[in-house]
Amino acid sequence: MKPLVYFLFFLIGWVHAQEDSVTDSLATDSLDLEPNQKNKYKFYGVTQFTFNQAYFENWVSGGESSMTGLFSVDYNINYEGVEGWIWDNKIMLSIGTTYLSGNSFFKKADDRIEINSVLSKKVNTYWNYSAYFNFRSQLLPGYRYFKKDGEDQKEKVSRILSPAIIQLGLGWYYKEDDKAWFNIAPLAARGIFVSRDYTQNLSPGKKYFGVEKDANNIISMGASLSGFIHSNLMENITMENKFNFYINYLYNIKNVDFEWNANIRLKVNDKISSNLIIHLQYDDDLISRLQIRELFGLGLSIDI
């Protein structure tokens, strides 16, 4: 529980450390589709592509040829109605592949898709009644790589919608602006869905992403706390923090599943740009260990 406590203190300190003034960087990326109407739509986000390549042949000092490509999409679609209705949507997709010289297969460098949607009705200036939906899965098959008789082999262990994680709930939504929101749902259901192709041959006592032999899902009821914070660390450096905590009322109520995704974007000028993603997740239905995902991309151009 100590990492959870440290993380909560970090979030509280982070919110209080931000300047009260709202910068115009978000407005620059926003698209108001109906500027003369009271119903407002906003569409903003970023698309990134990173490609790295190295080639060596007869190079005395050594080296391995490699290729890595990463593509990511992170967009927001928000609606604000005339009668206090708010509908916030966030779509994230990241996919990548890598190849090392001497390997028989291309391997994943990243693969995830996530959709967050919150529909809320205003109670007062900041608080709303809310209903939320969260979907997570992958796009490409996942493989376990191994050697057999000296040759590279692979075995498919996952695919699109296997697993697929769906979470929805009712509660309260706090939002000051597009830079920060929190959703508290004391009534939240979560389902993990998989293909029976992966569960029908399980050994006794074994589970596949928490799903038992010959089953294709596991459903739980609990409570969740989720949120989003967009901060300007300094000029041309922004940080987005997205987090989610889930407590299961039915199983292991003392256990807290959590996910934290931090994205730091830097654009100093036309010569230097970079992006750093740190993604931590713990969910003992999926795997009883801390999952860590880190991606870093850097672009540099120097004129001499």
PAZAPA-4460 file (N, C-alpha, C; in steps of 0.05 Angstrom, whole numbers, plus 32768, in hexadecimal, padded with zeros to 4 digits):
% residues 304
    n_x    n_y    n_z   ca_x   ca_y   ca_z    c_x    c_y    c_z   seq   type   mol
   8010   7FE8   8000   8000   8000   8000   8011   8019   8000     1      M     A
   802A   8018   8007   803B   8030   8008   803D   803E   7FED     2      K     A
   8041   802F   7FD6   8041   803D   7FBD   8028   804D   7FB8     3      P     A
   8010   8042   7FC0   7FF7   8050   7FBC   7FF6   8069   7FCC     4      L     A
   7FFF   8069   7FE5   7FFF   8081   7FF6   8011   8096   7FEA     5      V     A
   802A   808E   7FE2   803C   80A1   7FD6   8030   80AE   7FBD     6      Y     A
   8022   809D   7FAD   8017   80A8   7F94   8001   80BC   7F9A     7      F     A
   7FF0   80B7   7FAF   7FDB   80CA   7FB6   7FE6   80E4   7FBF     8      L     A
   7FFB   80E3   7FD0   8008   80FC   7FD9   8014   810B   7FC1     9      F     A
   801F   80FC   7FAE   802A   8109   7F96   8015   8118   7F87    10      F     A
   7FFD   810C   7F84   7FE7   8119   7F75   7FDE   8132   7F83    11      L     A
   7FDA   8130   7F9E   7FD1   8147   7FAD   7FE5   815E   7FAB    12      I     A
   7FFE   8158   7FAE   8013   816C   7FAC   8014   8178   7F90    13      G     A
   8010   8167   7F7D   8012   8170   7F61   7FFC   8185   7F5B    14      W     A
   7FE3   817F   7F64   7FCD   8191   7F5F   7FD1   81AC   7F6B    15      V     A
   7FDB   81AC   7F85   7FDF   81C6   7F93   7FF7   81D5   7F88    16      H     A
   8009   81C8   7F7A   8021   81D5   7F70   801C   81E4   7F56    17      A     A
   8005   81DE   7F49   8001   81EA   7F2E   7FF8   8207   7F31    18      Q     A
   7FFE   8218   7F1E   7FF6   8233   7F1D   7FD8   8235   7F1A    19      E     A
   7FCB   824A   7F25   7FAF   824D   7F22   7FA7   8257   7F07    20      D     A
   7FB8   8264   7EFA   7FB2   826F   7EDF   7FB0   8258   7ECB    21      S     A
   7F9E   825A   7EB8   7F9A   8246   7EA3   7FA8   8250   7E8A    22      V     A
   7FBA   8240   7E80   7FC8   8247   7E67   7FB7   8242   7E50    23      T     A
   7FBF   824E   7E39   7FAF   824B   7E21   7FB8   8234   7E0F    24      D     A
   7FCA   8223   7E19   7FD4   820D   7E08   7FBF   81FA   7E00    25      S     A
   7FAD   81F4   7E13   7F97   81E1   7E0D   7F84   81ED   7DF9    26      L     A
   7F7E   8207   7DFC   7F6C   8214   7DEA   7F77   8214   7DCE    27      A     A
   7F91   8215   7DCB   7F9D   8215   7DB1   7F98   81FB   7DA3    28      T     A
   7F98   81E4   7DB1   7F93   81CA   7DA5   7F76   81C3   7DA3    29      D     A
   7F64   81D4   7DAF   7F48   81CD   7DB0   7F3A   81D6   7D97    30      S     A
   7F25   81C8   7D8F   7F15   81CF   7D78   7EF9   81D2   7D81    31      L     A
   7EEE   81EA   7D82   7ED3   81F0   7D89   7EC2   81EE   7D70    32      D     A
   7EB3   81D8   7D6D   7EA4   81D4   7D55   7E8C   81E5   7D52    33      L     A
   7E81   81F0   7D68   7E6A   8201   7D67   7E6E   821A   7D78    34      E     A
   7E7F   822D   7D6F   7E86   8244   7D7F   7E6F   8256   7D86    35      P     A
   7E5A   8256   7D76   7E43   8268   7D7A   7E2C   825B   7D88    36      N     A
   7E2F   8242   7D91   7E1A   8233   7D9E   7E21   822E   7DBB    37      Q     A
   7E0C   8229   7DCB   7E11   8224   7DE7   7E1B   8207   7DEB    38      K     A
   7E13   81F5   7DDA   7E1E   81DA   7DDB   7E3A   81DB   7DD0    39      N     A
   7E4E   81D2   7DDF   7E6A   81D4   7DD8   7E77   81B9   7DD4    40      K     A
   7E85   81B6   7DBE   7E95   819E   7DB9   7EB3   81A7   7DB8    41      Y     A
   7EC4   8196   7DC4   7EE0   819B   7DC2   7EEE   8181   7DB9    42      K     A
   7F01   8184   7DA7   7F10   816E   7D9D   7F2E   8176   7D9D    43      F     A
   7F3E   8168   7DAD   7F5B   816F   7DAD   7F6B   8157   7DB6    44      Y     A
   7F84   8157   7DAE   7F96   8141   7DB5   7FAF   8141   7DA5    45      G     A
   7FBC   812A   7DA4   7FD6   8129   7D96   7FD9   810D   7D89    46      V     A
   7FE6   810D   7D72   7FEE   80F4   7D64   800C   80F4   7D61    47      T     A
   8019   80DE   7D68   8036   80DD   7D67   8040   80C3   7D59    48      Q     A
   8055   80C6   7D4A   8062   80AF   7D3E   8080   80B1   7D42    49      F     A
   808C   809C   7D4C   80A9   809B   7D51   80B4   8082   7D43    50      T     A
   80CA   8087   7D35   80D8   8071   7D27   80F6   8072   7D2C    51      F     A
   8101   805C   7D35   811E   805A   7D3A   8129   8043   7D2A    52      N     A
   8141   8047   7D1E   814D   8032   7D0E   816B   8033   7D10    53      Q     A
   8177   801B   7D11   8194   801A   7D11   819D   8002   7D00    54      A     A
   81B2   8005   7CF1   81BC   7FF0   7CDF   81DA   7FED   7CE2    55      Y     A
   81E3   7FD4   7CE6   8200   7FCE   7CE8   8206   7FB6   7CD6    56      F     A
   821D   7FB8   7CC8   8227   7FA1   7CB8   8245   7FA3   7CB8    57      E     A
   8252   7F8E   7CC1   8270   7F8D   7CC3   827B   7FA4   7CD3    58      N     A
   826C   7FAC   7CE7   8275   7FC3   7CF8   8286   7FB8   7D0E    59      W     A
   82A0   7FC1   7D0E   82B4   7FB5   7D20   82AD   7FB9   7D3D    60      V     A
   82A3   7FD0   7D44   829D   7FD5   7D60   8283   7FC8   7D6A    61      S     A
   8274   7FBB   7D57   825D   7FAC   7D5F   8243   7FBD   7D5E    62      G     A
   822D   7FAF   7D60   8213   7FBC   7D5F   81FE   7FA9   7D53    63      G     A
   81E5   7FAD   7D5A   81CF   7F9D   7D50   81BC   7FAF   7D40    64      E     A
   81B5   7FA6   7D28   81A1   7FB5   7D18   8186   7FB3   7D26    65      S     A
   8176   7FC8   7D25   815C   7FC8   7D32   814A   7FDD   7D25    66      S     A
   8130   7FD8   7D28   811C   7FEB   7D20   8106   7FEC   7D35    67      M     A
   80FC   8004   7D3B   80E6   8007   7D4E   80D4   801D   7D44    68      T     A
   80BA   8017   7D43   80A7   802B   7D3B   8090   802C   7D50    69      G     A
   8089   8045   7D58   8074   8049   7D6C   8060   805D   7D61    70      L     A
   8046   8057   7D64   8031   806A   7D5B   801E   806D   7D72    71      F     A
   8016   8085   7D79   8003   808A   7D8F   7FEF   80A0   7D88    72      S     A
   7FD8   809D   7D94   7FC2   80B0   7D90   7FB7   80B6   7DAC    73      V     A
   7FB3   80CF   7DB3   7FA7   80D7   7DCD   7F95   80EF   7DC8    74      D     A
   7F7B   80EA   7DC7   7F68   80FF   7DC0   7F51   8101   7DD4    75      Y     A
   7F46   8119   7DD7   7F30   811F   7DE8   7F19   812A   7DD8    76      N     A
   7F01   8120   7DDE   7EE8   812A   7DD1   7ED5   8131   7DE8    77      I     A
   7ED0   814B   7DEC   7EC0   8154   7E02   7EA7   8163   7DF8    78      N     A
   7E91   8160   7E07   7E78   816D   7E01   7E6D   817A   7E1A    79      Y     A
   7E63   8192   7E18   7E56   81A0   7E2E   7E3B   81AB   7E25    80      E     A
   7E25   81A1   7E31   7E0B   81A8   7E28   7DFF   81C0   7E37    81      G     A
   7DE8   81C9   7E2E   7DDC   81E1   7E39   7DCF   81DC   7E54    82      V     A
   7DC8   81C4   7E5A   7DBA   81BE   7E73   7DCC   81B0   7E88    83      E     A
   7DE6   81B5   7E85   7DF9   81AB   7E99   7E04   818F   7E93    84      G     A
   7DFE   8184   7E7B   7E08   816A   7E74   7E25   816D   7E6A    85      W     A
   7E36   815B   7E73   7E52   815B   7E6A   7E59   813E   7E62    86      I     A
   7E67   813C   7E4B   7E6F   8121   7E41   7E8C   8123   7E39    87      W     A
   7E9E   8117   7E48   7EBB   8118   7E43   7EC4   80FD   7E3A    88      D     A
   7ED3   80FC   7E24   7EDD   80E3   7E19   7EFB   80E6   7E13    89      N     A
   7F0A   80D1   7E19   7F27   80D1   7E13   7F2D   80B6   7E06    90      K     A
   7F3B   80B8   7DEF   7F42   80A0   7DDF   7F61   809F   7DDE    91      I     A
   7F6C   8089   7DE6   7F89   8085   7DE5   7F90   806B   7DD7    92      M     A
   7FA2   806D   7DC5   7FAC   8056   7DB6   7FCA   8058   7DB3    93      L     A
   7FD8   8042   7DB7   7FF4   8041   7DB4   7FFC   8025   7DAA    94      S     A
   800C   8025   7D94   8014   800C   7D88   8030   800F   7D7D    95      I     A
   8040   7FFA   7D80   805B   7FFC   7D76   8067   7FE0   7D73    96      G     A
   807C   7FDF   7D63   808A   7FC6   7D5E   80A8   7FCA   7D5D    97      T     A
   80B7   7FB5   7D62   80D4   7FB7   7D62   80E0   7F9E   7D56    98      T     A
   80F7   7FA1   7D49   8105   7F8A   7D3D   8123   7F8D   7D43    99      Y     A
   812E   7F77   7D4D   814B   7F76   7D52   8158   7F62   7D3F   100      L     A
   816F   7F69   7D35   817E   7F57   7D23   8182   7F3C   7D30   101      S     A
   817D   7F27   7D21   8181   7F0C   7D2B   8167   7F00   7D35   102      G     A
   8153   7F10   7D3B   8139   7F05   7D44   8128   7EFC   7D2C   103      N     A
   8118   7EE9   7D30   8107   7EDF   7D1B   80ED   7EEE   7D19   104      S     A
   80E5   7EFD   7D2D   80CB   7F0A   7D2E   80CE   7F28   7D35   105      F     A
   80BB   7F38   7D2B   80B6   7F52   7D36   80A8   7F4E   7D51   106      F     A
   80AE   7F60   7D64   80A2   7F5E   7D7E   8094   7F78   7D85   107      K     A
   8081   7F76   7D97   8073   7F8E   7D9F   8085   7FA1   7DAF   108      K     A
   8082   7FBB   7DA8   808E   7FCF   7DB9   8079   7FDD   7DCB   109      A     A
   8060   7FDC   7DC1   804A   7FE6   7DD1   8030   7FDE   7DC3   110      D     A
   801A   7FDB   7DD3   8000   7FD4   7DC7   7FEB   7FD8   7DDC   111      D     A
   7FDB   7FED   7DD9   7FC5   7FF1   7DEC   7FB0   8004   7DDF   112      R     A
   7F97   8000   7DE6   7F82   8013   7DDF   7F70   8017   7DF7   113      I     A
   7F69   8030   7DFC   7F58   8036   7E13   7F45   804C   7E0C   114      E     A
   7F2C   8049   7E16   7F17   805D   7E12   7F0B   8063   7E2D   115      I     A
   7F0B   807D   7E34   7EFE   8086   7E4C   7EE7   8099   7E45   116      N     A
   7ED0   8095   7E52   7EB9   80A6   7E4C   7EAA   80AC   7E66   117      S     A
   7EA4   80C5   7E6C   7E96   80CD   7E84   7E7E   80DF   7E7B   118      V     A
   7E66   80D7   7E82   7E4E   80E7   7E7D   7E44   80F2   7E98   119      L     A
   7E41   810C   7E9B   7E3A   8117   7EB5   7E26   812E   7EB2   120      S     A
   7E18   8133   7EC8   7E03   8148   7ECA   7E0A   815A   7EE1   121      K     A
   7E0C   8174   7EDD   7E16   8187   7EF1   7E03   8188   7F09   122      K     A
   7E10   8188   7F21   7E02   818C   7F3A   7E07   81A9   7F43   123      V     A
   7E20   81B2   7F42   7E27   81CD   7F47   7E3E   81D5   7F35   124      N     A
   7E4E   81E9   7F3C   7E63   81F3   7F2A   7E77   81DD   7F22   125      T     A
   7E7F   81CD   7F35   7E94   81B9   7F2F   7E8B   819C   7F31   126      Y     A
   7E77   8196   7F40   7E6F   817A   7F44   7E59   8172   7F32   127      W     A
   7E5A   8158   7F29   7E46   814D   7F17   7E3F   8130   7F20   128      N     A
   7E26   8128   7F1A   7E20   810C   7F1B   7E2C   8100   7F02   129      Y     A
   7E36   80E7   7F04   7E45   80DC   7EED   7E40   80BE   7EE8   130      S     A
   7E44   80B7   7ECF   7E45   809B   7EC7   7E5D   8098   7EB5   131      A     A
   7E6E   8084   7EBB   7E87   8083   7EAB   7E8A   8067   7E9F   132      Y     A
   7E9B   8066   7E8A   7EA1   804E   7E7B   7EBE   804E   7E74   133      F     A
   7ECC   8037   7E78   7EE8   8034   7E71   7EEC   8019   7E63   134      N     A
   7EFB   801A   7E4D   7F00   8002   7E3D   7F1E   8001   7E38   135      F     A
   7F2A   7FE9   7E3C   7F46   7FE5   7E37   7F4B   7FCA   7E29   136      R     A
   7F5C   7FCA   7E15   7F63   7FB1   7E08   7F7D   7FB6   7DF8   137      S     A
   7F82   7FA4   7DE4   7F99   7FA6   7DD3   7F8F   7FA2   7DB6   138      Q     A
   7FA1   7FA8   7DA3   7F99   7FA5   7D87   7FA5   7F8D   7D79   139      L     A
   7FBE   7F87   7D80   7FCD   7F71   7D73   7FD0   7F59   7D85   140      L     A
   7FD4   7F41   7D7A   7FD9   7F29   7D8B   7FF2   7F2D   7D9B   141      P     A
   7FF2   7F21   7DB3   8009   7F20   7DC4   8015   7F04   7DC4   142      G     A
   8030   7F02   7DC5   803D   7EE8   7DC2   8050   7EE3   7DD9   143      Y     A
   8054   7ECA   7DDF   806A   7EC1   7DF1   8080   7EB6   7DDF   144      R     A
   8098   7EC1   7DE1   80AE   7EB8   7DD0   80C0   7EA5   7DDE   145      Y     A
   80C9   7E90   7DD0   80DB   7E7D   7DDC   80EB   7E6E   7DC6   146      F     A
   80FE   7E5F   7DCE   810F   7E50   7DBB   8109   7E32   7DBD   147      K     A
   8108   7E25   7DA7   8103   7E08   7DA7   8115   7DFC   7D91   148      K     A
   8126   7DE9   7D9A   8139   7DDD   7D87   814B   7DF2   7D7A   149      D     A
   8151   7E07   7D89   8163   7E1C   7D7F   8155   7E31   7D6D   150      G     A
   813B   7E2E   7D69   812D   7E41   7D57   8119   7E52   7D67   151      E     A
   8116   7E6B   7D5E   8103   7E7D   7D6B   80E7   7E74   7D66   152      D     A
   80D7   7E73   7D7B   80BB   7E6B   7D7A   80AA   7E80   7D88   153      Q     A
   8090   7E81   7D81   807E   7E93   7D8F   8063   7E85   7D93   154      K     A
   8055   7E8D   7DA9   803B   7E82   7DB0   8028   7E99   7DB7   155      E     A
   8011   7E99   7DAA   7FFE   7EAF   7DAE   7FF1   7EAC   7DCA   156      K     A
   7FF3   7EC1   7DDA   7FE8   7EC1   7DF5   7FD1   7ED5   7DF9   157      V     A
   7FCD   7EE7   7DE6   7FB8   7EFB   7DE9   7FB2   7F07   7DCD   158      S     A
   7F9C   7F15   7DCB   7F94   7F21   7DB1   7F80   7F37   7DB7   159      R     A
   7F77   7F45   7DA2   7F64   7F5A   7DA6   7F4B   7F50   7DB5   160      I     A
   7F42   7F5F   7DC9   7F2B   7F58   7DD9   7F2F   7F40   7DEB   161      L     A
   7F48   7F36   7DED   7F4D   7F20   7DFE   7F69   7F24   7E0B   162      S     A
   7F6C   7F33   7E21   7F55   7F3C   7E31   7F4A   7F57   7E28   163      P     A
   7F31   7F5C   7E30   7F25   7F76   7E2E   7F1A   7F7D   7E4A   164      A     A
   7F1F   7F94   7E53   7F17   7F9D   7E6E   7F03   7FB3   7E6C   165      I     A
   7EEB   7FB0   7E77   7ED6   7FC4   7E76   7ECF   7FCB   7E92   166      I     A
   7ECE   7FE5   7E98   7EC7   7FEF   7EB2   7EB3   8005   7EB0   167      Q     A
   7E9E   8005   7EBF   7E89   801A   7EBF   7E7E   801D   7EDA   168      L     A
   7E73   8036   7EDF   7E69   803B   7EFA   7E5A   8055   7EFC   169      G     A
   7E4E   805A   7F13   7E3E   8072   7F1A   7E4B   8080   7F31   170      L     A
   7E4B   809A   7F31   7E56   80A9   7F47   7E55   80C7   7F43   171      G     A
   7E6B   80D4   7F4A   7E6D   80F1   7F49   7E86   80F9   7F39   172      W     A
   7E84   810F   7F2B   7E99   8118   7F19   7EA0   8135   7F20   173      Y     A
   7EB9   813A   7F25   7EC3   8155   7F2C   7ED4   8160   7F16   174      Y     A
   7ECD   8177   7F0B   7EDC   8182   7EF5   7EDC   81A1   7EF6   175      K     A
   7EF4   81AC   7EF7   7EF7   81C9   7EF6   7EFA   81D3   7ED9   176      E     A
   7F0A   81C5   7EC9   7F0E   81CC   7EAD   7F19   81B3   7E9F   177      D     A
   7F22   81B6   7E86   7F2C   819F   7E77   7F47   8195   7E81   178      D     A
   7F53   81A3   7E95   7F6D   819B   7E9E   7F6D   8189   7EB6   179      K     A
   7F56   8186   7EC3   7F55   8174   7EDA   7F38   816B   7EDF   180      A     A
   7F36   8151   7EE5   7F1C   8146   7EEE   7F20   812D   7EFF   181      W     A
   7F0C   8127   7F10   7F0D   8110   7F21   7EF1   8103   7F20   182      F     A
   7EF1   80E9   7F20   7ED7   80DA   7F20   7ED8   80C6   7F37   183      N     A
   7EC4   80C8   7F49   7EC1   80B6   7F60   7EA8   80A5   7F5B   184      I     A
   7EAC   808A   7F5A   7E96   8078   7F54   7E94   8062   7F6A   185      A     A
   7E83   8066   7F7E   7E80   8051   7F93   7E73   8037   7F88   186      P     A
   7E66   8039   7F71   7E5A   8021   7F65   7E66   801E   7F49   187      L     A
   7E78   800B   7F46   7E87   8007   7F2D   7E89   7FE9   7F27   188      A     A
   7E82   7FE2   7F0F   7E85   7FC6   7F06   7E9C   7FC3   7EF3   189      A     A
   7EAA   7FAD   7EF4   7EC0   7FA8   7EE2   7EBF   7F8B   7ED7   190      R     A
   7EC4   7F88   7EBD   7EC4   7F6E   7EB1   7EDE   7F6A   7EA1   191      G     A
   7EEA   7F53   7EA4   7F01   7F4B   7E94   7EF7   7F35   7E81   192      I     A
   7EF9   7F39   7E67   7EEF   7F27   7E53   7F06   7F1B   7E43   193      F     A
   7F04   7F01   7E3E   7F19   7EF3   7E2F   7F0C   7EDF   7E1C   194      V     A
   7F1C   7ED4   7E0A   7F12   7EBF   7DF9   7F16   7EA4   7E07   195      S     A
   7F02   7E92   7E02   7F04   7E77   7E0E   7F1A   7E67   7E01   196      R     A
   7F25   7E70   7DEB   7F3C   7E62   7DDF   7F53   7E61   7DF2   197      D     A
   7F55   7E75   7E04   7F6B   7E76   7E17   7F65   7E6A   7E32   198      Y     A
   7F4C   7E63   7E37   7F44   7E59   7E52   7F3D   7E3B   7E51   199      T     A
   7F36   7E31   7E39   7F2C   7E15   7E38   7F41   7E00   7E3F   200      Q     A
   7F5B   7E08   7E3B   7F70   7DF4   7E40   7F81   7DFB   7E58   201      N     A
   7F76   7E0C   7E6A   7F85   7E13   7E82   7F87   7DFB   7E95   202      L     A
   7F9E   7DFA   7EA2   7FA2   7DE6   7EB7   7F91   7DEC   7ECF   203      S     A
   7F8A   7DD8   7EDF   7F79   7DDD   7EF7   7F86   7DF1   7F0A   204      P     A
   7F77   7E05   7F12   7F81   7E1A   7F24   7F8D   7E31   7F16   205      G     A
   7F92   7E2F   7EFC   7F9E   7E45   7EED   7F89   7E58   7EE3   206      K     A
   7F90   7E71   7EDF   7F7E   7E85   7ED5   7F8B   7E94   7EBE   207      K     A
   7F7A   7E9F   7EAD   7F84   7EAF   7E96   7F79   7ECB   7E9A   208      Y     A
   7F8A   7EDE   7EA2   7F82   7EF9   7EA9   7F6B   7EF9   7EBD   209      F     A
   7F6D   7EE7   7ED1   7F59   7EE5   7EE6   7F41   7ED5   7EDF   210      G     A
   7F3E   7ECC   7EC6   7F27   7EBC   7EBE   7F2D   7E9E   7EC0   211      V     A
   7F1A   7E8F   7ECC   7F1F   7E73   7ED1   7F1B   7E62   7EB8   212      E     A
   7F22   7E48   7EBB   7F20   7E35   7EA5   7F04   7E34   7E99   213      K     A
   7F02   7E34   7E7E   7EEA   7E32   7E6F   7ED7   7E4A   7E71   214      D     A
   7EDF   7E5F   7E7F   7ECF   7E77   7E81   7EDA   7E8C   7E6E   215      A     A
   7ECA   7EA1   7E6A   7ED4   7EB7   7E58   7ED2   7ED2   7E65   216      N     A
   7ECB   7ED4   7E7F   7ECB   7EEE   7E8C   7ECC   7EEB   7EAA   217      N     A
   7ED2   7F01   7EB7   7ED0   7F03   7ED4   7EC4   7F1F   7EDA   218      I     A
   7EAE   7F20   7EE9   7EA0   7F39   7EEF   7EA3   7F3F   7F0D   219      I     A
   7EA8   7F59   7F13   7EAB   7F61   7F2F   7E9C   7F7B   7F33   220      S     A
   7E95   7F81   7F4C   7E89   7F9A   7F54   7E9C   7FA7   7F69   221      M     A
   7E9E   7FC2   7F67   7EAF   7FD0   7F79   7EAB   7FEE   7F78   222      G     A
   7EC1   7FFC   7F7E   7EC1   8019   7F7E   7EDA   8022   7F6F   223      A     A
   7ED8   803A   7F63   7EF0   8044   7F54   7EF3   8062   7F59   224      S     A
   7F0C   806A   7F57   7F14   8086   7F57   7F26   808A   7F3F   225      L     A
   7F1F   809C   7F2D   7F2F   80A2   7F16   7F32   80C0   7F12   226      S     A
   7F46   80C8   7F03   7F4A   80E4   7EFF   7F5E   80EA   7EE9   227      G     A
   7F60   8104   7EE2   7F72   810D   7ECD   7F7B   8129   7ED5   228      F     A
   7F96   812E   7ED2   7FA2   8148   7ED9   7FB4   8150   7EC2   229      I     A
   7FAF   8166   7EB5   7FC1   8171   7EA1   7FCF   8189   7EAC   230      H     A
   7FEA   8189   7EAC   7FFA   819D   7EB9   800F   81A8   7EA5   231      S     A
   8016   81C1   7EA9   802C   81CE   7E9A   8044   81D0   7EAD   232      N     A
   8058   81BE   7EA9   806F   81BE   7EBB   807F   81D8   7EB7   233      L     A
   8083   81DF   7E9F   8090   81F8   7E97   8089   81FE   7E7A   234      M     A
   8094   8213   7E6F   808D   821A   7E54   8094   8203   7E41   235      E     A
   807F   81FB   7E31   8082   81E6   7E1C   8086   81CA   7E28   236      N     A
   8082   81C6   7E42   8083   81AC   7E4F   8069   81A7   7E5D   237      I     A
   805A   8193   7E55   8041   818C   7E62   8042   8170   7E6C   238      T     A
   8031   816B   7E80   8030   8150   7E8D   8012   8149   7E91   239      M     A
   800B   8131   7E89   7FF0   8127   7E8D   7FF2   810F   7E9F   240      E     A
   7FE2   810F   7EB5   7FE0   80F9   7EC7   7FC4   80ED   7EC6   241      N     A
   7FC2   80D4   7EC0   7FA8   80C6   7EC1   7FAA   80AF   7ED4   242      K     A
   7F97   80AC   7EE6   7F99   8097   7EFA   7F7D   808A   7F00   243      F     A
   7F7E   8072   7F0A   7F65   8064   7F11   7F6B   8050   7F27   244      N     A
   7F5A   8050   7F3C   7F5C   803D   7F52   7F41   802E   7F53   245      F     A
   7F43   8014   7F58   7F2B   8003   7F59   7F2C   7FF0   7F71   246      Y     A
   7F17   7FF0   7F81   7F14   7FDE   7F98   7EFE   7FCA   7F91   247      I     A
   7F03   7FB0   7F94   7EF0   7F9B   7F8E   7EE1   7F94   7FA7   248      N     A
   7EC6   7F98   7FA6   7EB5   7F91   7FBD   7EB2   7F72   7FC1   249      Y     A
   7EB5   7F63   7FAC   7EAF   7F47   7FAC   7EC7   7F36   7FB4   250      L     A
   7EDF   7F3D   7FA9   7EF7   7F2D   7FAD   7F0E   7F3F   7FB6   251      Y     A
   7F1D   7F36   7FCA   7F35   7F45   7FD2   7F30   7F62   7FD7   252      N     A
   7F1C   7F68   7FE8   7F14   7F84   7FEC   7F2B   7F95   7FF7   253      I     A
   7F3F   7F89   8005   7F55   7F98   800F   7F69   7F9F   7FF8   254      K     A
   7F67   7F92   7FE2   7F79   7F97   7FCC   7F6F   7FAE   7FBB   255      N     A
   7F81   7FC0   7FB3   7F7B   7FD7   7FA3   7F89   7FD4   7F88   256      V     A
   7F7A   7FD2   7F72   7F86   7FD3   7F58   7F89   7FF0   7F4F   257      D     A
   7FA0   7FF6   7F43   7FA4   8012   7F3B   7FB2   8013   7F20   258      F     A
   7FAF   802A   7F13   7FBD   8030   7EFA   7FC4   804D   7EFA   259      E     A
   7FDC   8053   7EF2   7FE6   806F   7EF0   7FF5   8072   7ED6   260      W     A
   7FED   8086   7EC6   7FF9   808A   7EAC   8001   80A7   7EAA   261      N     A
   801B   80AC   7EA9   8026   80C8   7EA7   8033   80CB   7E8B   262      A     A
   802C   80E2   7E7F   8036   80E8   7E64   8042   8104   7E65   263      N     A
   805C   8106   7E61   806A   8120   7E61   8072   8126   7E44   264      I     A
   8069   813D   7E3A   806F   8146   7E1F   8080   815F   7E20   265      R     A
   8095   815F   7E11   80A8   8176   7E10   80AB   817F   7DF3   266      L     A
   80A7   8199   7DEF   80AE   81A5   7DD5   80BC   81BF   7DDB   267      K     A
   80D6   81BE   7DDB   80E6   81D5   7DE1   80E5   81E9   7DCA   268      V     A
   80EA   81DF   7DB2   80E9   81F0   7D9A   80E7   81DD   7D82   269      N     A
   80ED   81E7   7D6A   80EB   81D7   7D52   8101   81C1   7D51   270      D     A
   8115   81C3   7D62   812B   81B0   7D61   8128   8199   7D75   271      K     A
   811B   819E   7D8B   811A   818A   7DA0   80FE   8184   7DA8   272      I     A
   80F7   816A   7DA9   80DD   8162   7DB3   80E0   8146   7DBE   273      S     A
   80D0   8140   7DD3   80D1   8125   7DDF   80B7   811E   7DEC   274      S     A
   80B4   8105   7DF2   809C   80FB   7DFF   80A4   80E4   7E12   275      N     A
   809B   80E5   7E2B   80A1   80D0   7E3F   8086   80C6   7E4A   276      L     A
   8082   80AC   7E49   806B   809F   7E55   8073   808C   7E6B   277      I     A
   8068   808F   7E82   806C   807D   7E99   8051   8072   7EA1   278      I     A
   804E   8058   7E9F   8034   804B   7EA4   8038   8034   7EB8   279      H     A
   802B   8037   7ECF   802C   8023   7EE4   8011   8017   7EE8   280      L     A
   800F   7FFD   7EED   7FF6   7FF0   7EF1   7FF9   7FD8   7F03   281      Q     A
   7FE6   7FD4   7F15   7FE5   7FBC   7F26   7FC8   7FB2   7F26   282      Y     A
   7FC4   7F9A   7F1D   7FAA   7F8D   7F1D   7FAF   7F6F   7F20   283      D     A
   7FA9   7F64   7F37   7FB0   7F48   7F3C   7F9E   7F35   7F2D   284      D     A
   7F88   7F3E   7F20   7F79   7F2D   7F0E   7F89   7F28   7EF4   285      D     A
   7F98   7F3C   7EEB   7FA8   7F39   7ED3   7FC3   7F2C   7EDA   286      L     A
   7FD1   7F37   7EED   7FEB   7F2B   7EF6   7FF1   7F37   7F11   287      I     A
   7FFA   7F26   7F24   7FFE   7F2F   7F40   8019   7F3C   7F43   288      S     A
   8021   7F4D   7F31   803A   7F5C   7F33   8035   7F78   7F26   289      R     A
   8046   7F8B   7F2E   8044   7FA6   7F23   804C   7FA5   7F06   290      L     A
   803B   7FB0   7EF5   8041   7FB3   7ED8   804D   7FCF   7ED3   291      Q     A
   8062   7FD0   7EC3   8070   7FE9   7EBD   8073   7FEC   7E9F   292      I     A
   806B   8002   7E95   806E   8008   7E78   807B   8024   7E76   293      R     A
   8091   8026   7E68   809E   8040   7E65   80A7   8043   7E48   294      E     A
   80A0   805A   7E3C   80A7   8060   7E21   80B3   807C   7E20   295      L     A
   80C9   807F   7E11   80D6   8099   7E0E   80DE   809E   7DF1   296      F     A
   80D6   80B4   7DE7   80DE   80BC   7DCB   80EA   80D7   7DCB   297      G     A
   8100   80DB   7DBC   810E   80F4   7DBB   8115   80FB   7D9F   298      L     A
   8110   8114   7D97   8117   811E   7D7D   812B   8135   7D80   299      G     A
   8140   8135   7D71   8155   814A   7D73   815F   8151   7D58   300      L     A
   8161   816A   7D52   816B   8174   7D38   817F   818A   7D3D   301      S     A
   8197   8188   7D33   81AC   819C   7D37   81B7   81A5   7D1C   302      I     A
   81B6   81BF   7D18   81C2   81CB   7CFF   81DE   81D5   7D06   303      D     A
   81F1   81CD   7CF6   820D   81D5   7CFB   8217   81E6   7CE3   304      I     A
***
